[in-house]
């Protein structure tokens, strides 16, 4: 490396798991003496961690890559993530890309970047996904040690017809339980206020000694007692009574669950090869709501899946209206190569897909506002994350994943703060008073 300090920036697309891995990648550059600069500023190395969950995600990845090339001409542009794993030559053909690193090579990205210098060809290191649990602690935290992400599981053994994640990340594998405990303890000692437990399919976490996700939650209350523990997305068929009991017994586990639904139609779920019915999904959601009345419940839905009739979609709408959820992520179905759904008959016209998406997003906006209103008159513990200097207030998230704003000086410590929820503004943010 030159005597001049090299600059690196990292941009992440997609899920929280990508954010975890981006943090580990960035830390490897920091450890080697690189200076971190925000994405969009000129850098010597730009890392783009991509997603491929939809064709729109691929398109966004290409746009970000080209923007990085324009912003940092002559830089080493390294692309990794699921899009790089599944379409390495497509990614490598984009002008300016220096390195394409697949899932197995992600942990060695800095070495690949430095090996590519001086080469006029794109270095592509993409192997078939494997069953090793590649893991590096996510130590770099741009938000001032408010939140850490702990990846305890990777890959997936499910065979959902629309999904490319098993192709990109391989089969399910889990971090060993003693390693989980060590990392939880390390984050606690480092002063993080919240730890997010994440993975591709965390409900299928199983260590070689038999521990499951609920054992992780119970242990977290012991080894990281002052940290708030938040779960990443979890499949509905893995929300078992043992998990509910663990959350109930542990006051530092957030009352927040993100549980993918995809469709409220039984026939569509069957075609998707999902592992639950609308009835069993509703039972999980209502159990959570009965245990924790203000629980934050997030749902994923896909519109326009092949064969989704008008009646199927209306079933989904009515099913959603019947459930006590708080926010909704709506995805317009797009054909993905090497998935069974891509070759299914009865494709839904794109304009119909988009119309259905718009309708559900309107429903989501209404529900998000009503969930915020339900917090008025209650107290919440908020971790301050961003400060508005013009208005003199902090904003952060409650344990129920409700955005909360409260007045305090810029010097207010970024530690959990108890507030009294007072009112709601137009964007469904709760305005609160410090207790």
C-alpha positions in Angstrom: 0.0 0.0 0.0 1.2 3.6 -0.6 2.3 5.8 2.3 -0.8 7.9 1.7 -3.7 6.5 3.7 -6.1 4.7 1.5 -9.8 5.5 1.7 -12.6 2.9 1.7 -16.4 3.2 1.5 -19.0 0.5 1.8 -22.6 0.5 0.5 -25.1 -2.1 1.6 -28.3 -3.2 -0.3 -30.9 -5.5 1.0 -31.3 -7.2 4.4 -29.9 -6.8 7.9 -27.7 -9.8 7.4 -25.9 -7.9 4.6 -25.5 -5.0 7.0 -23.8 -7.4 9.5 -21.4 -8.7 6.8 -20.7 -5.2 5.5 -19.7 -4.2 9.0 -17.3 -7.1 9.2 -15.9 -6.3 5.7 -15.4 -2.6 6.7 -13.7 -3.6 9.9 -11.2 -5.6 8.0 -10.2 -2.5 6.0 -10.1 -0.4 9.2 -7.8 -2.9 10.9 -5.4 -2.6 7.8 -5.2 1.1 8.2 -7.8 2.4 5.7 -9.7 5.6 6.4 -13.5 5.2 6.2 -15.4 7.8 4.0 -19.1 7.9 3.4 -20.4 6.3 0.2 -20.7 8.9 -2.5 -17.4 10.6 -1.6 -14.3 9.9 -3.5 -12.5 6.7 -2.3 -9.7 4.4 -3.3 -11.8 1.3 -2.6 -15.6 1.1 -2.9 -17.3 -2.1 -1.7 -20.9 -2.7 -2.7 -22.8 -5.5 -0.9 -25.7 -6.5 -3.2 -29.1 -8.1 -2.9 -31.0 -10.2 -5.5 -34.3 -10.8 -3.9 -36.1 -9.1 -6.9 -35.1 -7.9 -10.3 -35.5 -4.4 -9.0 -32.8 -5.2 -6.4 -30.5 -6.3 -9.2 -31.3 -3.1 -11.1 -30.6 -1.0 -8.0 -27.3 -2.8 -7.6 -26.2 -2.0 -11.2 -27.2 1.7 -10.6 -25.2 1.9 -7.4 -22.1 0.3 -9.0 -22.2 2.8 -11.9 -22.6 5.7 -9.5 -19.6 4.5 -7.5 -17.5 4.3 -10.8 -18.5 7.9 -11.6 -17.8 9.2 -8.1 -14.5 7.4 -7.7 -12.9 7.0 -11.1 -9.9 4.8 -10.9 -10.9 3.3 -7.6 -11.0 -0.5 -7.0 -14.7 -1.3 -7.2 -15.5 -4.6 -5.3 -18.9 -6.1 -5.6 -20.1 -8.9 -3.3 -23.4 -10.2 -1.9 -26.2 -12.4 -3.4 -26.3 -10.7 -6.8 -22.5 -11.2 -7.2 -22.9 -14.8 -6.2 -25.7 -15.7 -8.6 -24.7 -13.4 -11.6 -20.9 -12.9 -11.3 -20.2 -12.5 -15.0 -23.1 -10.0 -15.4 -21.7 -8.0 -12.5 -18.2 -8.3 -13.8 -19.1 -7.0 -17.2 -20.1 -3.6 -15.8 -17.4 -1.1 -16.7 -15.2 -0.2 -13.8 -15.8 -3.3 -11.6 -12.4 -4.7 -10.4 -13.5 -7.5 -8.0 -16.5 -9.8 -7.9 -16.6 -11.8 -4.6 -19.1 -14.6 -4.0 -20.4 -15.8 -0.6 -17.4 -17.9 0.2 -14.9 -15.1 -0.7 -16.7 -12.3 1.2 -14.6 -12.9 4.3 -11.4 -12.4 2.3 -12.5 -9.4 0.3 -9.7 -7.0 1.4 -7.1 -9.6 0.3 -8.9 -9.8 -3.1 -9.0 -6.1 -3.5 -5.3 -5.7 -2.8 -4.5 -8.7 -5.1 -6.4 -7.0 -8.0 -4.4 -3.8 -8.0 -2.5 -3.3 -11.3 -4.7 -5.8 -13.2 -6.6 -4.8 -16.2 -9.1 -7.7 -15.9 -11.8 -8.3 -13.4 -11.0 -10.7 -10.6 -13.9 -13.0 -10.1 -13.9 -15.3 -7.1 -17.2 -17.1 -6.9 -17.5 -20.7 -5.8 -20.6 -22.8 -5.2 -22.1 -22.1 -1.8 -20.9 -24.4 1.0 -21.9 -25.4 4.5 -19.2 -23.6 6.5 -20.4 -20.9 8.9 -18.4 -18.0 7.7 -18.5 -15.4 10.4 -16.7 -12.3 11.5 -18.0 -10.1 14.4 -19.6 -6.9 13.2 -17.5 -4.5 15.3 -17.8 -1.3 13.2 -20.7 0.8 14.3 -21.3 4.1 12.5 -24.1 5.0 14.9 -21.9 5.5 17.9 -22.3 2.1 19.6 -26.1 2.1 19.8 -26.8 -1.1 17.9 -24.8 -4.2 17.0 -25.8 -7.1 14.8 -25.1 -10.7 15.7 -25.3 -13.2 12.8 -26.0 -16.6 14.4 -27.2 -18.5 11.4 -26.8 -18.5 7.6 -28.3 -20.3 4.6 -31.7 -22.0 4.2 -33.0 -25.5 3.6 -36.5 -24.4 2.6 -37.6 -24.7 -1.0 -39.9 -21.8 -1.5 -40.6 -21.5 -5.2 -39.9 -17.8 -5.6 -36.7 -17.6 -3.6 -33.0 -17.6 -4.7 -31.5 -17.3 -1.2 -30.6 -21.0 -0.9 -28.8 -20.8 -4.2 -26.9 -17.7 -3.1 -26.2 -18.7 0.5 -26.4 -22.5 0.6 -27.9 -24.7 3.3 -28.7 -23.8 6.8 -25.9 -23.7 9.3 -25.5 -22.2 12.7 -22.9 -20.5 14.9 -21.8 -22.7 17.9 -23.6 -21.8 21.1 -20.5 -21.0 23.1 -19.4 -18.6 20.3 -22.8 -16.9 20.4 -22.4 -16.4 24.2 -18.9 -14.9 23.8 -20.0 -12.5 21.1 -23.1 -11.4 23.1 -20.8 -10.8 26.1 -18.3 -8.9 24.0 -21.0 -6.5 22.6 -22.3 -6.0 26.2 -18.8 -5.1 27.4 -18.3 -2.7 24.4 -21.3 -0.7 25.5 -23.9 -1.4 22.8 -27.4 -0.6 23.8 -29.1 -3.0 21.5 -28.1 -6.3 19.8 -30.0 -7.6 16.8 -30.0 -11.4 16.4 -30.0 -12.0 12.7 -29.5 -14.7 10.0 -31.3 -16.0 6.9 -33.6 -18.3 8.8 -32.9 -17.7 12.5 -35.9 -19.8 13.7 -33.9 -22.8 12.4 -30.9 -22.0 14.6 -29.5 -25.2 16.0 -26.0 -25.6 17.5 -24.2 -28.9 17.3 -25.0 -29.4 21.0 -28.7 -28.9 20.4 -29.4 -25.4 21.6 -32.2 -23.6 19.7 -33.1 -19.9 19.3 -34.9 -19.7 22.6 -31.8 -20.9 24.4 -30.0 -17.9 22.8 -32.6 -15.5 24.1 -32.6 -16.9 27.6 -28.8 -16.8 27.6 -28.8 -13.2 26.3 -30.7 -12.0 29.4 -27.9 -13.4 31.5 -24.7 -12.5 29.6 -25.9 -9.1 28.2 -28.4 -7.9 30.8 -28.2 -4.2 30.0 -28.5 -4.7 26.2 -31.9 -4.7 24.5 -32.1 -7.9 22.3 -34.1 -7.6 19.1 -34.9 -10.5 16.7 -34.5 -10.3 13.0 -37.1 -11.7 10.6 -38.4 -15.1 11.7 -40.4 -17.7 9.8 -43.9 -18.3 11.3 -43.6 -22.1 11.5 -40.6 -21.6 13.8 -42.3 -19.4 16.3 -42.8 -22.2 18.9 -44.1 -22.0 22.5 -40.6 -22.3 23.9 -39.7 -19.1 22.0 -42.8 -17.3 23.3 -41.9 -18.4 26.8 -38.3 -17.2 26.5 -39.5 -13.7 25.3 -42.0 -13.5 28.2 -39.4 -14.4 30.7 -36.7 -12.0 29.5 -37.4 -8.3 30.0 -34.6 -7.2 27.7 -36.1 -9.0 24.6 -37.8 -6.5 22.4 -41.6 -7.0 21.9 -41.0 -6.8 18.1 -41.4 -9.6 15.6 -41.0 -9.5 11.8 -42.9 -12.6 10.4 -43.1 -13.1 6.6 -46.6 -14.0 5.4 -46.2 -13.7 1.5 -49.9 -14.4 0.9 -53.2 -14.7 2.8 -54.5 -17.2 0.3 -54.1 -20.9 1.2 -53.8 -22.0 -2.4 -51.1 -19.4 -3.1 -49.1 -20.4 0.0 -49.4 -24.1 -1.1 -48.0 -23.1 -4.6 -45.2 -21.2 -2.9 -44.3 -24.3 -0.8 -44.6 -22.3 2.3 -44.7 -24.3 5.6 -47.9 -22.9 7.2 -51.5 -22.1 6.4 -53.3 -18.7 6.9 -54.9 -20.2 10.0 -51.6 -21.3 11.7 -50.1 -17.9 10.8 -53.0 -16.1 12.4 -52.6 -18.2 15.5 -49.0 -17.1 15.9 -49.8 -13.4 15.4 -52.7 -13.5 17.8 -50.7 -15.3 20.4 -48.0 -12.6 20.3 -50.6 -9.8 20.5 -52.3 -11.4 23.5 -49.0 -11.7 25.3 -47.8 -8.2 24.4 -50.7 -5.9 23.4 -48.4 -3.2 21.9 -46.2 -5.7 20.1 -44.6 -4.5 16.9 -45.5 -6.9 14.2 -44.1 -6.6 10.7 -45.2 -8.7 7.8 -43.8 -9.4 4.3 -46.3 -9.9 1.4 -45.7 -10.7 -2.3 -48.2 -9.4 -4.8 -48.7 -10.9 -8.3 -47.3 -14.3 -7.7 -48.0 -16.6 -10.7 -51.6 -17.8 -10.6 -52.7 -15.3 -7.9 -56.3 -14.6 -9.0 -58.3 -11.5 -8.0 -60.0 -13.7 -5.4 -56.7 -14.8 -4.0 -55.6 -11.2 -3.6 -58.8 -10.2 -2.0 -58.3 -13.1 0.5 -55.0 -11.6 1.3 -56.4 -8.1 1.8 -59.2 -9.4 4.1 -56.7 -11.6 6.0 -54.4 -8.7 6.6 -57.3 -6.5 7.8 -58.2 -9.2 10.4 -54.8 -9.3 12.0 -53.2 -6.9 14.6 -49.9 -6.1 12.7 -48.1 -2.7 12.8 -46.2 -2.4 9.5 -46.0 -4.1 6.1 -43.3 -4.7 3.6 -44.9 -5.3 0.1 -42.9 -6.8 -2.7 -44.1 -6.9 -6.3 -43.3 -10.4 -7.6 -40.6 -10.6 -10.2 -39.4 -13.7 -12.1 -36.1 -15.0 -10.7 -33.9 -17.3 -12.8 -33.5 -20.9 -11.5 -36.6 -20.8 -9.4 -39.7 -22.9 -10.0 -42.1 -19.9 -10.0 -40.3 -18.4 -13.0 -41.7 -21.0 -15.3 -45.2 -21.3 -13.8 -48.2 -20.6 -16.0 -50.8 -17.9 -15.4 -48.4 -15.0 -15.0 -50.0 -11.9 -13.5 -49.7 -8.8 -15.8 -47.1 -6.4 -14.4 -49.6 -3.5 -14.2 -51.9 -5.7 -12.1 -49.0 -6.6 -9.8 -48.2 -3.0 -9.3 -51.8 -2.0 -8.7 -52.1 -4.7 -5.9 -48.8 -3.5 -4.4 -50.1 0.1 -4.3 -53.3 -1.0 -2.6 -51.5 -2.9 0.2 -49.0 0.0 0.7 -52.0 2.3 1.3 -53.3 -0.2 3.9 -49.8 -0.3 5.4 -49.8 3.5 5.8 -53.1 3.5 7.7 -52.0 0.7 10.0 -48.6 2.3 10.8 -50.4 5.4 11.9 -52.9 3.6 14.1 -50.1 1.6 15.7 -48.4 4.9 16.6 -51.7 6.2 18.1 -51.9 3.2 20.3 -48.8 4.3 22.1 -50.3 7.6 23.4 -50.6 7.5 27.1 -48.0 4.8 27.6 -44.3 5.0 28.5 -41.5 3.6 26.3 -37.8 3.2 26.5 -36.1 4.8 23.5 -32.5 4.6 22.3 -31.6 8.0 20.9 -30.1 7.5 17.4 -30.3 10.7 15.3 -30.4 14.4 16.3 -32.2 17.2 14.5 -30.2 20.4 15.3 -32.9 22.7 13.9 -35.7 21.3 16.0 -33.6 20.3 19.0 -34.9 16.7 19.3 -33.7 13.2 19.2 -35.3 10.3 17.4 -35.0 6.6 18.0 -36.9 3.4 18.3 -38.9 1.8 21.1 -38.6 -1.9 21.9 -41.9 -2.3 19.9 -40.2 -0.8 16.8 -42.1 2.5 17.1 -40.3 5.6 16.0 -40.3 8.1 18.9 -39.1 11.7 19.0 -38.3 13.7 22.1 -36.8 17.1 23.0 -33.3 17.0 24.5 -30.0 18.8 24.0 -27.5 17.5 21.5 -25.3 16.5 24.5 -27.9 14.0 25.7 -26.3 10.6 26.2 -27.1 8.1 23.6 -28.4 5.5 26.1 -31.9 4.1 26.7 -34.2 6.9 27.7 -37.6 6.5 29.4 -40.3 8.7 27.8 -44.0 9.3 28.1 -45.7 9.1 24.7 -47.8 12.3 24.2 -48.9 12.7 20.5 -48.4 11.5 17.0 -47.3 13.6 14.0 -48.2 13.0 10.3 -45.5 10.5 9.5 -46.6 8.2 12.4 -43.8 9.2 14.7 -44.7 9.4 18.4 -43.8 12.6 20.1 -42.8 12.0 23.7 -41.7 13.8 26.9 -38.8 12.6 29.0 -39.9 11.0 32.2 
